[in-house]
Amino acid sequence: MPKSAGNYFPALDAAEKLLLSNEHGSCALLLLFLSDGKPSDQLPRNASIAMRSGFHTTPSIKYNRLVHERIGTLASRFGRRLTVATIGFGGAREDFSVLTTMANVSRDYGSMGVFQAPALTVESLGNAMTSLTASLTQTKAELTHLGGATTQRTVRSMLRESRHALDDLVLSGDWYHYRESEVLRVVKFDSENGWIDQSLDPLLRGVAMKRNIFGEGAERMVRKLRWVGEREEFVGPMLVAKESRFVEDMHRDGLIFHRLFCQTQVRAHRLAEKFNERLAKVPGVTELTPRISFLECNVYVVMDINQGRLGLLVEKMLDPKRYMKWNSNCGYVAGQEPAVSESKPQMQLPQLFEIQEEDEEDDSDTECDGTFEHIKIAAEDIPQAFTHFTYRHSQRKMLVCDLQGVLDKNSTPPLFELTDPVIHYRSYHGRKHVYGRTDQGLKGMHSFFKTHKCSELCRALRRTWVYRETQKQPS
């Protein structure tokens, strides 16, 4: 923090050069601004004329708009790798609106944005710094939990659109347009028959994919995709197209690259069907109890003018405003504090060859009379119970986690529509990454049970419910 005036724009210029020097996908980045008040510098000379001479606009509003633009550009480039942390360390009357803007804008583009205004004590400032360290460590853990991979991969240089961007109704320059002749193949994956060819409506004039991405995971980036009608208007449902985040994967055949993802999602969906069957027999389960499902995925093979033959994994678009993650592939559980702090590497984990699971000493299912009192089932318990169920149903060979998507409350019954699952596979023959780079095997299973707390639903799913002739089985 400078002793005199706080000049934000020169600091942003220097920070941008440093951030751009790192292209590795597993490197978490932190941009930290510590200030004792509002900035003192003026609008930079290279600011647009419109920005410098806006009518009926105060200098502070112009300044905020330009900061919005600069932070938005950085967050659009780096996305989830970047944390923009701003700390206002000053009196109660100080103006920290610019710092607040910086944190808010970064979140619009998928970065982590944090604003803090600690008390004017060393302890409070230290606590603020500690929380940022924990956040950065979590981001790094998410970026590097890829089956123990140690090689650094280069992230593709892609811009992200704001979460507040309006949806287009017709084709424009913001989209790549692949005409009918450039859509070479559309296929769906079947676990028994492999790729099955599909056909697009003959009245369509191809498909369009947004230039900027709007979401990303540890392995893939996501863009909007639409079908194009005869008048170049968008028709049909809103879709998404997924590609690898990394340069090293772009030379691979699209069908080969996406095959393992499709296998994982199809396997997870089959386990979801078994879970739903079991769930329906539990006392207290009704048509209002949510079920589990995974999206159907297709692959569109298109001819791109710059990249050549390109494979796009296409799915139904889930509502970004309701999208959430219920658990992760490294022990995270929604709404639950981590059981072990990542900032204490000296702590030794239990031996990984022995997973501590609740009630594991009683390994058999219990037969129960259907007169058992109806159990309490909260919607948030269902994803965690499903993950636990997959482990037991597969006889401890598989565990499905990283459950993310939306809860559709308008369907009957309500439905968790999930995508991008991770399967940890326990191989007794030494095979690793059976379900891709995110498959951590026994280590991944251990991470789940380290934080998992069995609910009443977990325990009920282990029982076999027997109903007397006078009783009605739940539908």
N, C-alpha and C positions, 0 to 999 in steps of 0.2 A: 504494500500500500504506500503510495508516494506521500512525502511529507507536505507537499504543496497541493496544487490543483490535480484533480483526478481526470486524466485524459483517456477516455474509453476507446476511441477509435484507433489510435496508435497501438494500444494493447491488443485490440481485435486483429489488427493487421499482423502483428507478430505471432499471435496465437494461431491464426489461420495457416501461416507458413509452417509452423511446427506440426500441426495436425495433418497437413497434407503430406508430410514427409513419411508417414506411416501407412502402409497399405495392407498390413497383415490382419486377417479377419479375426484372429483370436486375441487381438490387443484392445483392451478397453481404454477409452480416452476420457480424460477429465479436463474440462475448461472451468477454472475457478476464478471468480471475481470477488474480491474482498474490498469493500468501500465503506467510508464513514459518512457518505451522503450522496447527493445527486452529482452527476458528472459536471466538470467545469469547462470542458472543451466545447468549441463551436462546431457547427455543421462542417464536415470536411469539404475541401474544395472540389473534390470529385463527385460530390452529391449531385443528383440530377437537378436541372434548372427548375423543374416542376416541384421538386422537394424543397428547394431553397426559397422559392418565391410563391409558395401556395397561398391563395387568397383566404382571408379570414381564418388563418391558422396561426396559433401561437408558436414561438420557437420551441417550447418544450414538447408540443405535439409533433412538430416536424422531427425533432430529435428522436422521439420515441418511435416514430414510423421508420426512420432510417436504421435504428438499432434492431427493430423488428425484422427489417429486410436483411441485415447482415447476419443475425443469429439464425434466421430462417434458412439462409443459404448454407451455412455450416451444418445445421441439423439435417437439411435435405440431403447433403452429401454423405454424412456419416451415420445417420439413423441410430439404431439401437446400440452401436458401439460407443456413442458419445453421451456423456453426462455433463450438462451445463449447470453448475452449482454457483449460486450467488449468495453472498453473505453481507447483510447490512449491519455493520458494527458501529452504531452511533446512537444518539439520543432519540427519545420518543418523537421529537418534532422533525427529525430528519426525513427527507423525501427519498424513498427507495423505490419509486414507481418504475424507474428504468430497470433496476435489478429484477423486479417482479415480472416485467415484460419479457426480459431475457429468458427467465425460467419457463414462463407460460408458452412462449413461441416455440421453444425447443421441443416441448411435448407434442405440439401440433404436427411435427414431422417424425414422430416416433422415437425421439431421443428422450433420455431421462432429464427432467427439469426440476430443480430444487431451489427454493428461496428460503433462507433462514435469517431471522433477526434476533440473535442471542442477546442476553443481558450483557452489560458492560463489565464482565468479569472474566478472568482467565479460564475459570472452570467452565463457564457457559460456552465460550469460544472453543475450548477443547472438546466439549461434547458435540458441538456442531461439526467439527473436523472428524471426530470419530464416526459419526453417523454417515458422513460422506465416504469414509474409508470402507465401511461395511457395504454401502451401496455399490461402490466400484468393484469390490471383491465379488459381490453377487453377480454383477454383469460379466466379469471375467470368467466366473464359474460357468455361466450359461454359454459363453462363447467357446469355452475349451472342453466342456463335457461331451466329447465326441469319441467315445471308445478309447480314450487314452492316447489319441493321436498327438504326436509330438512335432510333426512337420507343419511349418507355417504356410498357409495358403493365402493367395492374393485375392482380396475382395474386388469384385467388378465395380467399376466406377459408374454408379447409377444415382440419379436424382430422385428424391421422394416428394410426393405431393402432400400438401397440407390435408389434415383430416377434415378441414372445413371446406375443401374444394367441392364445388357443385358438380353433380353428375351430368355429363353431356347427353343430349337427346339425339344428336346427329353426328356424323363423321366430321372431324376437323383435323388441323395440322398437329394436334396433340396426340394423335393415334397413328399407329402403323396399320395399314390396310392390306390384308392378304386376300386377293380375289379368288374366285372359285378355282381357277387353274393353279393357284399357288398353295391351296390347301391340298396337300398330296395324299393325306390319309387321316382317318379318324378311327381310333380303336379303343376298346374297353378291355380291361384285364379280367380274366377268369382264372381262378386257381387251378382248375382242372384242364381247361383247354387253351390257356395262354391268352394271346391277343386275339380279340374278336373284332372284325371290321364293322364299323358303324357307317351310317350315311347321313349327311346333312340334307336339310330340306332343299330340293332343287330350285326353289324360288329365291333362295338366299344369294347374295352377291359377295359371299366370302365372310371373313371374320376380321375384327379390328382389335388391336391390343394397345393399351395406353402406353405412352413412352415412359412416363415416370411411374415408379413403383409406389404402392401405398402401404405395404406391410412386408415384414421379413421375419424369418425364424433363424435358428442356428445354421440351417443348411440351405434354405431356399428363400428367394425373394418373390413377391406377389404383385401382379399387376391386374388391372381390370381388363376383361375381355367381353366383347359383345358380338352378336350376329348382326350382319349388315343386310338391310332389305334392298328392294329394287331402286328406291330413291335415296339410297345411302343413309337412310334412317336406321337407328338401332331398333331391333326387334327381339322378342323373346326374353328369357330371364337374364338377370345380371350374373355373369360368371367371373371366375378368376383364372389366371394363367400363372403357373409356378415354374420357376427355373432355378438353377443353382446360383448361389451367391458368389461362386469362386471361378476365377479365370481358368484354373486348371481343369475344370469339368466341361468346358465349352466345346472341346474337340471330340467329346464322346458322343456316340450315337444316342439320339434322344430316347428311343425305345428301351435301349439297354440301361441308360441312366435312371429312367423312371420306373423300371420294372420292379426293383426291390421296394421302392416306396409303395407301389400298388399292391405288392404281395403283403406288405406289412398292414396296410389299411384294410385289405380284404380279410386277412386273418383276424384282425381286431374286431371287424364287424361280425364275423362268425362267432367269436367269443361273446360279443354283445348279445347275439340272439340267444345263446345258451344262458346268459345272465338274465335276460328278460323272462325266459321260461321259468327259471328258478325263482325269480322275484315275484312272479304272478302267484306263486303258491304260498307266499308268506302271509300270515294273518295281518290284516290291516291295510294291505295293498289294494288300491281301488283304481278306477279310471283316472283319478287325479294324481296318481303316483307317476313321476317321470320315468321313462325308459331310456335306454342307451342305444345310439346308432352312430355309424360312421358314414361319411359322404361317399357316394360313388365317384370314382375318378376315371377320366378318359385322357387319352393323349392325342393332341392334334399335331401332326407333322406338317410344317409349312416351309415354303421356300422363301428365305429372307434375302433381300438384295445385298445386305452387308455380311451376314453370317452364314449364308448358304442354308443347308438343310437344318431345320431347328425343331426340336421336340418340346411341346408345351403341355404340361400336366394341367388339365382343365377340370374345375369343380364348380359347383353351385357357390355363389357368393353368400357368405354369412354376414349378418348385420354388424359392421365394425363397431357401432355404438354399444352393442350388447355382447360383443366378443370378450371372452375372458378365459383364463387358464385356471383349472381346478387343482392340478398337481403337475409336477415337472419330472424330468428324468434324473434329477439330482437331489430329491428329497423335499422339495418345496410343496407345501400344502396351502391352498388359499385360506386366508383368515387365521393362519397359525404361525406363531413366531418360530424361527429356526430353533431346533433342540440343541444344536451345537454351534457355537460361534465360529464363523470362518476365519476370524482374526486370531485364533489360537491354534496355530499349526502344531504346537508341541503335544496336543492331546492325541493319544493313541486310540484308534478304533478297535473294536473287538475283531477276532479272527474272522475273515470273510467266508471261511468254509462252513460256518455255522450261523445261519440266520435266526435271530431271536424273534419269533412270531408269537403273538398272544395265544395262549391255550394250545401251544403246539404239542404239549405232552399228550393231549387227547386228540389223536389224529383222525379218528373215525367220526363220521356224521352221526348225529343223535336223532333217534326217532321220537317225535313229539306228537301228543294229541292235539288236534285242531282246536280244542277248547282253550288253548293257551291264550292269555290276554293279548289283544292286539298291541303290537309294538309301535313305538313312536318312530316315524320316518321323516327326517328333514331332507329337503331337496339336495342340500349341499353334502349330505352323507352318501348320496348315491354314487357319484364318481369315485370316491375313495373306496367304497364297498366293491365297486366293479373291479378296480385294480387288484384288490385283495382276492376277489373271486377268481380272476384269471390265473393267479398263482396257484391256488388250490385246485381249480378245475383241470389245469394242465399237469397236475401232479408235480408241481414245483419246477416245471421246465420253462415256463414263460410267465412274464409279468408285463401287462400293458399299462403304460403310464404316459405322462406328458399330455394329459387330457385337456383339450382346449376346443372352444367353439362357442355355441350359443344354446340357451335353453328356450325352446319354442313352446310357449305356454298356450298357444292358440290351437295346437293339435290335440287330438284325443287318442290316447293319453298324451300329456306333455312329453316332449322329446328333447333329450340332449343330442344335438347335432354336432358331432365332433370330427376333427380332421387332424392330420399330421401326428398320429400317435407314435410312440416309441415302444418297441418290444425288446425287453431284456431276455435273452435266451441262455439257459443254463445247460451248457454242453458237457457231456460226460466223456467226450472224445477229444477235448482240447480245442474245438473250433471256436473262433472269435468273430465277433461282428457279423453273426449269421443274418441279422436284420439291419445291417448297415452300420455306418460310423457311430450312430447314436446308441447302438446296442452295447451296453456295458456288462452284459452277462450277470454273474453273481454279484459283482460290485454294485450294479444298478439296483438289483433286488435288495441288497443290504441298505442302500440309501433310502429306499421307500420305507422299509420296516423300522428304520432308525427314527423316523418322525411320525409314522402312522399310529393312530389311536383308534382301535376298533370301536365301532358304534353298535347299537343294538341290532342294526340291520346286518352288519358283518357277522355277528353271532347267529342271527336267525337264518342266514343263508347257508350255514353249515348244518342246519337241522333238516330232517325229512319230515314233512308235516302229513299226518295221517288224519283223515276226516271220517267221522262216523256217518252212517247212512242218513241220519237226521240233520246232519250239518251240510251247509253249502260251502263249497270250495270257492275261494276268491276268484273272480273272473279277471 
